[in-house]
């Protein structure tokens, strides 16, 4: 069995409800083992015989769309990748203190070098953006609601992404990382 950490995009926002108890039940009925969730934003840990990242993402997306009637994008990481992500959070926080928060957008697909340059060299004051692998880190020196680079901006420039704050990434790595 392979352990996967799944990040669901835009659940429990607007008209996209998915209580975590129901999510766990749907995944368990579908044959996934040791299903756990963390808070209400669509963070899932499960075991699956599926070893392919693309396949687990596609399978879970199809399952959830059938159950909910709307599409839910899924980004999958291994426990080792989650731990590496949390280490990047710590490393970047040490180099770029973010008075108003550190957020991480997890990309569905890797960014091209041109896309990376577009988001990292955005030119907005008090907003440091660093792309590491399939993660885009936002380190804000101004309030989040005033920031111009955000998950929405990343999706326009790169593609599908789901956003979590650094506190959630740290908590998930402590709970489910390798």
ZIDANOR-V875652 format. One record per pair of residues at least 24 apart in sequence whose C-alpha atoms are under 10 Angstrom apart, sorted by sequence separation. I is the first residue (numbers start at 1). J is the second residue. D is the distance in whole Angstrom. If there is no record, write none. Layout:
I_J_D, I_J_D
This chain:
18_42_8, 20_44_9, 52_76_10, 53_77_8, 107_131_10, 109_133_10, 110_134_5, 111_135_9, 124_148_7, 53_78_9, 104_129_10, 106_131_10, 109_134_7, 110_135_9, 111_136_10, 123_148_10, 124_149_8, 136_161_9, 100_126_10, 102_128_9, 103_129_10, 104_130_10, 105_131_9, 106_132_10, 107_133_9, 108_134_7, 109_135_10, 122_148_9, 123_149_10, 135_161_9, 136_162_10, 137_163_10, 13_40_10, 99_126_10, 100_127_10, 102_129_10, 104_131_9, 106_133_9, 107_134_5, 108_135_9, 122_149_8, 134_161_9, 135_162_10, 136_163_9, 137_164_10, 138_165_9, 139_166_10, 12_40_7, 13_41_9, 32_60_10, 98_126_9, 106_134_6, 107_135_6, 135_163_9, 137_165_9, 138_166_10, 3_32_10, 11_40_8, 12_41_7, 77_106_10, 98_127_9, 105_134_8, 106_135_5, 107_136_7, 120_149_10, 137_166_9, 3_33_9, 5_35_10, 11_41_6, 12_42_8, 30_60_9, 42_72_10, 76_106_9, 98_128_9, 104_134_10, 105_135_6, 106_136_6, 119_149_8, 1_32_10, 2_33_10, 3_34_9, 4_35_10, 5_36_10, 6_37_9, 10_41_8, 11_42_6, 43_74_10, 45_76_10, 75_106_7, 76_107_10, 96_127_10, 97_128_10, 104_135_6, 105_136_5, 106_137_9, 119_150_10, 1_33_9, 3_35_10, 5_37_10, 9_41_8, 10_42_8, 11_43_10, 42_74_9, 43_75_10, 44_76_9, 45_77_10, 74_106_10, 75_107_7, 76_108_8, 96_128_8, 103_135_10, 104_136_6, 105_137_7, 8_41_7, 9_42_7, 27_60_8, 30_63_8, 45_78_9, 74_107_10, 75_108_6, 96_129_10, 103_136_8, 104_137_5, 105_138_8, 7_41_8, 8_42_5, 9_43_9, 26_60_10, 45_79_9, 74_108_7, 75_109_9, 103_137_6, 104_138_6, 119_153_8, 7_42_6, 8_43_6, 73_108_8, 102_137_7, 103_138_5, 104_139_9, 119_154_7, 6_42_8, 7_43_5, 8_44_8, 27_63_8, 92_128_10, 102_138_6, 103_139_7, 118_154_9, 6_43_6, 7_44_7, 26_63_8, 27_64_9, 101_138_8, 102_139_5, 103_140_8, 5_43_7, 6_44_5, 7_45_9, 26_64_8, 92_130_8, 101_139_6, 102_140_6, 116_154_10, 119_157_7, 5_44_6, 6_45_6, 100_139_8, 101_140_5, 102_141_9, 115_154_9, 118_157_7, 119_158_9, 4_44_8, 5_45_5, 6_46_8, 98_138_9, 99_139_8, 100_140_5, 101_141_8, 118_158_9, 4_45_6, 5_46_7, 23_64_8, 26_67_8, 98_139_5, 99_140_6, 100_141_5, 101_142_8, 103_144_9, 116_157_9, 3_45_7, 4_46_6, 5_47_9, 96_138_10, 97_139_7, 98_140_5, 99_141_5, 100_142_6, 101_143_8, 102_144_9, 115_157_7, 116_158_8, 3_46_6, 4_47_6, 96_139_7, 97_140_8, 98_141_5, 99_142_7, 100_143_5, 101_144_7, 114_157_10, 115_158_6, 2_46_8, 3_47_4, 4_48_8, 23_67_9, 88_132_8, 93_137_10, 96_140_9, 97_141_8, 98_142_8, 99_143_8, 100_144_7, 107_151_10, 114_158_10, 115_159_10, 1_46_10, 2_47_5, 3_48_6, 22_67_10, 23_68_10, 92_137_8, 96_141_9, 105_150_8, 106_151_9, 1_47_6, 2_48_5, 3_49_9, 4_50_9, 18_64_10, 89_135_10, 92_138_10, 93_139_8, 104_150_9, 105_151_6, 111_157_9, 112_158_8, 1_48_5, 2_49_6, 3_50_9, 4_51_9, 85_132_9, 88_135_9, 92_139_8, 100_147_10, 103_150_9, 104_151_8, 105_152_10, 107_154_9, 108_155_10, 111_158_6, 1_49_5, 2_50_7, 3_51_9, 85_133_9, 89_137_8, 103_151_9, 106_154_10, 107_155_9, 110_158_8, 111_159_8, 1_50_7, 2_51_6, 4_53_9, 8_57_10, 18_67_10, 85_134_10, 88_137_9, 105_154_8, 109_158_8, 110_159_9, 1_51_8, 2_52_9, 6_56_9, 7_57_10, 18_68_8, 85_135_8, 89_139_10, 105_155_9, 108_158_9, 109_159_7, 6_57_8, 17_68_8, 57_108_9, 107_158_8, 108_159_7, 109_160_8, 4_56_8, 8_60_10, 16_68_8, 107_159_7, 108_160_5, 109_161_8, 4_57_10, 8_61_9, 16_69_9, 107_160_6, 108_161_6, 6_60_9, 16_70_8, 54_108_10, 106_160_8, 107_161_4, 108_162_8, 15_70_10, 16_71_9, 54_109_10, 105_160_9, 106_161_5, 107_162_7, 8_64_10, 16_72_9, 105_161_6, 106_162_5, 107_163_9, 104_161_9, 105_162_5, 106_163_6, 104_162_8, 105_163_4, 106_164_8, 75_134_10, 104_163_6, 105_164_6, 11_71_10, 103_163_7, 104_164_5, 105_165_9, 10_71_10, 11_72_7, 103_164_6, 104_165_6, 9_71_9, 10_72_7, 11_73_9, 102_164_9, 103_165_4, 104_166_7, 9_72_6, 10_73_8, 102_165_6, 103_166_5, 8_72_6, 9_73_5, 10_74_10, 101_165_8, 102_166_5, 103_167_9, 104_168_10, 7_72_10, 8_73_6, 9_74_6, 101_166_8, 102_167_8, 103_168_9, 104_169_8, 7_73_8, 8_74_5, 9_75_8, 101_167_9, 103_169_9, 6_73_10, 7_74_6, 8_75_7, 6_74_6, 7_75_5, 8_76_9, 5_74_10, 6_75_6, 7_76_6, 5_75_8, 6_76_5, 7_77_8, 4_75_10, 5_76_6, 6_77_6, 4_76_6, 5_77_5, 6_78_9, 3_76_10, 4_77_6, 5_78_6, 93_166_9, 3_77_9, 4_78_5, 5_79_7, 3_78_6, 4_79_7, 5_80_10, 2_78_8, 3_79_7, 4_80_10, 5_81_9, 89_165_10, 90_166_9, 2_79_10, 3_80_10, 4_81_10, 5_82_8, 89_166_7, 4_82_10, 89_167_9, 86_166_8, 89_169_8, 90_170_9, 85_166_10, 86_167_9, 89_170_8, 86_168_10, 87_169_10, 86_169_6, 87_170_9, 85_169_8, 86_170_6, 75_160_9, 85_170_9, 86_171_9, 74_160_9, 75_161_8, 83_169_9, 86_172_9, 87_173_9, 73_160_8, 74_161_9, 75_162_8, 82_169_8, 83_170_8, 86_173_6, 73_161_8, 74_162_8, 82_170_9, 85_173_8, 86_174_9, 73_162_8, 83_172_9, 84_173_9, 82_172_8, 83_173_5, 82_173_6, 83_174_8, 86_177_9, 81_173_9, 82_174_9, 85_177_10, 79_172_9, 80_173_9, 83_176_8, 84_177_9, 79_173_8, 82_176_8, 83_177_5, 84_178_9, 82_177_6, 83_178_6, 79_175_10, 80_176_9, 81_177_8, 82_178_8, 9_106_10, 79_176_6, 80_177_6, 81_178_8, 78_176_9, 79_177_4, 80_178_5, 7_106_8, 9_108_10, 78_177_8, 79_178_5, 77_177_10, 78_178_8, 7_108_10, 42_162_10, 43_164_10, 41_163_10, 41_164_9, 43_168_9, 43_169_10, 41_168_10, 45_172_9, 44_172_9, 39_168_9, 43_172_8, 38_168_9, 45_175_10, 46_176_10, 45_176_7, 44_176_10, 38_171_9, 38_172_8, 37_172_10, 38_175_9, 36_176_10, 9_160_9, 10_161_10, 9_161_7, 10_162_7, 8_161_10, 9_162_5, 10_163_9, 7_161_10, 8_162_7, 9_163_8, 7_162_7, 8_163_9, 9_164_10, 7_163_9, 7_164_9, 5_172_9, 5_173_10, 5_176_8, 4_176_9, 5_177_9, 3_176_9
